[in-house]
Amino acid sequence: MADFYSQKNWYIVQTYSGLENSVKMNLMRRIETMQMEDKIYQVVIPEELTYEKKADGTMKEKLVKIYPGYVFIEMIVTDDSWFVVRNTPGVTGFLGSSGGGTKPIPLAPEEINPILKKAGLMATPKLNIQIGEQVRVAAGPFKDQIGTIDEIDTERSVATILVEMFGRPTPAELGFDEIEKLS
């Protein structure tokens, strides 16, 4: 198993609901005073803009926390960085850690990327391909096969392509970053 603790990964920290902003501020202060900038990179509270209709009929913009009670942290887990986050006032624990001194499990890219995209913290890859066009699969089990675009889901950044298997077209759902347009 790869030692993912020596790499930069995303983790989720549990807080009391409503204290996310103060936990973020406390954590940012502790990172600076304890010189952890080289181990703890980003502290994020995913929010999205919603619109609320007021009593007078006008619309009001409102930032809403997507995951109340959680703060997302991009960090390298060492004993020191783990201690700094765990002992920040308002932090109740890491998600994915069973307690008792066990280190947390990082989020997989397919788990954190949609959250970062929804919160506007990550650019959504663009696909300059139309339905019916031919593409080459750049990664995964169908690598280097040629397929035809059948569907495009821009919200999830995936495309369904038809690749030939056993003499018949078979649909495969692939991320925009896994396919490339044929020249």
Secondary structure, 3 states (H helix, E strand, C coil): CCCHHHCCEEEEEEECCCCHHHHHHHHHHHHHHCCCCCCEEEEECCEEEEEEECCCCCEEEEEEECCCCEEEEEECCCHHHHHHHHCCCCEEEECCCCCCCCCCCCCCHHHHHHHHHHCCCCCCCCCCCCCCCEEEECCCCCCCCEEEEEEEECCCCEEEEEEEECCEEEEEEEEHHHEEECC
